[in-house]
Amino acid sequence: MTTGLEATNFDVARMQSGDEGGNGPGRGTAVITRTKTKTKRPSLYRVLILNDDYTPMEFVVHVLERFFQKDREAATRIMLHVHNHGVGECGIYTFEVAETKVSQVMDFARQNQHPLQCVMEKK
C-alpha cells in the first residue's frame, strides 16, 4: 500500500535530479511497491469472579445471569466452581469489553453492599 507521501517524495527526488524520465517530460517509468497490511487479532482477556465468605451464592448467580448472559444452570455451575476453587471464569472478551464487565460487576456489588471481587487477566 502506498501513501501519497511516498509518491510525493519520489516526484520531488526526480525533479531535483533533473530527471524527467528519459523521453521528455512526464514519460518516465516508476515502480510503486504495495505493502499488504495484516490485521492483528485483538488480545483476549478472561473475566474472573473471586470467592469471598460474605457474598451470597444467589447474588453471584444473579450477576452471572445479568452481566454475562448465562442461563440459570451455567450460572450455578460457575458459582459452585468459584465457591469450591476460589475463582471462576465468567467469559473471555476483548480488553474494552472485559474492562466494562468488571466495572459493571464491581459497581453492582458495591450498590448491593457485597464485597464480591471481579478481575480480568490476559489470556
N, C-alpha and C positions, 0 to 999 in steps of 0.2 A: 504494500500500500504506500503510495507516495503522498506527500503533502505538498501544498502549494509552496511552502518554504523551500523544499528541496529543489523543485523546478526553478524557482526564482534564483537560488544560489547557482545553479548550472548556467542559467542565462546570463547572470552577472559575470561569471567567470569567463564565459565565451566572449562577451562584449569587451571585457578588459584586455583579453589577449589579442583582440582584433580578428579573431576567427569568426567568420560568418558561415562556415560550413562547407567551404570548397568551391562551389559553383555559383557564388553570388549570394546576395542577402536572402536569408531565410531558407536556404536549400540544404542545410546541414542535417546530419542524422545524429540522433541521440539515443542512448539506451536508458530506458527507465525501468528500474527494478521494482518489483512489488514484494512487499513483505506481508505475509499472511499472519494475522493475529489469531492467537488461540485463546479462547476464553477459559479461564480457570474456574473450576467449581468452587463455590464459597466453602469455607471451613464450617464444620458442623459442631454443635455443642449439645451435650447431654444436660437435661434439666433434672435435678435430683431433689428429692424431699428427704430430710434428715429426721430421724426419730428423736422424740423427747418424751418425758414422763408425764406431761401435762395436757397436751393436745388430745382431745377425744378422737377415737378412731372414726366415728361417724363424720366428724368435721373434715378429716383427711379424705375420706371417700367423697364428700361433697366437693372439696377443692379439685380433686381429680376429675370428677364429672363436669364441673363448671368451667375450669380453665384448660383442661386437656382433652375434653370431649370423649372421655372414657365412659363405657356403659357400666352399670352397677357391678357386674361380675368382674370386669377388668380392674375397676377402681378398687374393689375389695381385695382382689389378688395383690395389687401393688401395695395397698395399705398394709396387708399382712406381711408382705416382704419387708417393708420399712420397719414394721414392729419387730420382726424376728431377726433381721440382719442389720438394722441401724440406718440403712439408706436404701432408697428405691428410685429407679429411673421412671420419670413421667413421660419423657419423649425426647426426640432428637430434632434440633432445629438450627437454622442459620443464627448467626450472632444476634441480630436485631430482634428476631422473634423470641429467642431464648431469653434475652435480657428483659424483654417486655413481660414474658410469662413469669419470670422470677419476681419482678417488681409487682405484678398484679397479685400473685400469691402472698407475698410478704405484706403488702398493704391490706389485703383482705383478712389475713391472720391477725394483724395488729388491730384492725377495726373491730374484730370479734374477740379481742383480748386473749389471743393464743400465742404461745412462743414458737409456733411452727417455723422451721427454717427451710428455705428453698434456695438452692445454689445451682450454678452452671459450671461445667468443666468442658474443656476442649476434647473432642472425641479422638 
